[in-house]
Each structure stands twice: as structure tokens, then as C-alpha cells.
Amino acid sequence: MIPIGFLEFGVRDFVEVLIITMVLFYLYRWIRGTFAIQAAVGLVFIIIINAAVSALGLTTINFILRGILDVGILAVFIIFQPEIRKLLYSLGQNTNLDRFFVHSNPNTIIDEVVDAVRDMSHTKTGALIVFARSSTLQDLVDVGVKLDAKVNSELLKTIFNKHTPLHDGAIVIRNNRIVAASCYLPISQNQNISSVFGTRHRAAVGITETNNVFVVVVSEETGRISIAKNGSLTSGLTIQKLRSEMEEALGDQDIDEDDVAFSSAQSELKLS
Ligand SMILES: Nc1ncnc2c1ncn2[C@@H]1O[C@H](COP(=O)(O)OP(=O)(O)OP(=O)(O)O)[C@@H](O)[C@H]1O
């Protein structure tokens, strides 16, 4: 024990301080750039003001601020609801149990998607393709147009052709099949996303914020190819880069099928 003033500071205290520091650091990194960080700053501000008015003996203001802080716990759950949901989602998802591709060669699907994306990029056909795990996104699929089709380059191009009724929204690929088209995805509120990106790209990021999914986007305006994962958007990909990203995230032939799982590595927001 090391005495610090009237406090005895031991190894246990040091470990506790270290753990709390790490938790606060990761919490900050996690909510950085979201609305939650502004709400957190607001809450800390109220706590500081409350301490100040209490010290100055301003009883009426102190009474009002205490009232606000009393409902603070409930407010935290309401304000941070998207972040709490995201945390529970990521805790609940076991990357080894749930697979993107079941009993199928993932490279076949990657080939088909890459082929379609190459063409759609050249023809500036907007596309939004979500790769989901076997048991996820059912709520999105339910409100989309249900399909049960083999992943095929020609079919992908047909779906996203702007003269067809299904081209609006996203398609979901699950268990090697296109399970739905015209799906509506949640739009990301991340303020770090450049304003050059519209709702299609924001929707791609949005779905990866609360779900462990991998998304491929083709811009209708520029033909630019992007991917979204773990709440990050990487834009301006070449076809070769897209293929390697897909192989990394979804698995390739060198990997045993049973090891095909989504890479959960965090990546920074990369926009080009
Ligand atoms: N929430 C959403 N879920 C799924 N698809 C969406 C969603 N919002 C928009 N989209 C798709 O994006 C299209 C509009 O794209 P918008 O131009 O706003 O975005 P963008 O990111 O600038 O894309 P682009 O570069 O292709 O123009 C819609 O027609 C629709 O197909």
C-alpha cells in the first residue's frame, strides 16, 4: 500500500483504476462521432453546474437540477438506446457459430457479385448488397420483397436495373441465397460521413452499426464502389480491392468452409 494523502493506494486500486480508464476510453471511442457524445457532454455539464450551484447554496436551481439528474438514469437509457442496442447485438453475435455461407463455396458467390459490381460500376447502376448471417436481419427481410434465388451476376444486374420495380433499396444475401430485395435499411446518423454521400451510402453504414454484416455499395451518381462494415465506410475501391475485401470478410477457397466467418476487425472511416 502506498499512502496518497489520507488514502491508501494498493495494487487492487491500481487495477480498478486501469479497468475503469480502459472502459471509459473504449466507451468514448465507441460513441465518438455520434449524437450520444453530445448528450454525454450535456449530462456532464449539468452535473458540474449542479455541483457549483450546490456549493454556492443556490437552493432553487439546485432543486431543479437535482430533479433533472434524478431521472438521469432513465434518460441515459433513452438517449443511448441505439448504442446500448449496438453493444448487445455485438455481444450476442458469435462469429464462429453463425456463418455467412453454408455448405457452399464462398468464392462462387464472390465471383458473381464482383462480376455484377464491375458492370454496374461501369454503367453507373446504383446497388446496395447486404451479406447477412444465417439467422439475422429477419425484420428487414420481412418488410422487403421476399426472394429465394441463387446469387447470380445477371440476376443482380437485373434487380438493380433502374427500370425494374425492385431496384430501390437493398438486397439481402443470406445462406448463399438472395433472400429479399427492396429492403429498407436504417440510415446512419454518423456525422463523420462526408456530405458527398447520400442516403444509399448512409443506409449501408447504418445497417453495419447495429449488425455484424458486410455491405457492398455502387454509386449511381459516380459508379464508385464502396464497402461498409463495423459502422465504417471505405469508398473508391478498385475491383481488385473489392475482391480482396470480400475474401477477407466472407472467406476464400483457402479457408475451410467451416472457418468462413465475418472478420470483426474494427476499421476507421476511410473515404476517398
Ligand atoms: N434507407 C435506405 N435503405 C435502402 N436503400 C436506400 C435507403 N435510402 C436510400 N436508398 C437507396 O438509395 C437511393 C437514393 O440514393 P441517394 O442518391 O440518396 O444516395 P447516394 O448515397 O448519393 O447514392 P448515389 O451515389 O448512388 O446517388 C434510393 O433510390 C434507394 O434505392
The ligand as a Gaussian input file, in Angstrom:
#p B3LYP/6-31G(d) Opt

LIG

0 1
 N      -32.744000       3.550000     -46.050000
 C      -32.491000       3.000000     -47.243000
 N      -32.450000       1.661000     -47.380000
 C      -32.186000       1.105000     -48.566000
 N      -31.952000       1.799000     -49.691000
 C      -31.965000       3.131000     -49.612000
 C      -32.245000       3.794000     -48.402000
 N      -32.203000       5.122000     -48.615000
 C      -31.924000       5.272000     -49.925000
 N      -31.770000       4.083000     -50.527000
 C      -31.454000       3.850000     -51.950000
 O      -30.628000       4.912000     -52.383000
 C      -31.256000       5.639000     -53.417000
 C      -31.017000       7.090000     -53.239000
 O      -29.684000       7.291000     -53.178000
 P      -29.060000       8.744000     -52.909000
 O      -28.780000       9.394000     -54.200000
 O      -29.860000       9.477000     -51.897000
 O      -27.761000       8.273000     -52.153000
 P      -26.237000       8.344000     -52.526000
 O      -25.519000       7.791000     -51.336000
 O      -25.878000       9.720000     -53.004000
 O      -26.124000       7.293000     -53.701000
 P      -25.702000       7.502000     -55.216000
 O      -24.251000       7.843000     -55.187000
 O      -25.990000       6.166000     -55.788000
 O      -26.576000       8.608000     -55.777000
 C      -32.730000       5.298000     -53.301000
 O      -33.350000       5.391000     -54.566000
 C      -32.725000       3.894000     -52.766000
 O      -32.583000       2.947000     -53.815000

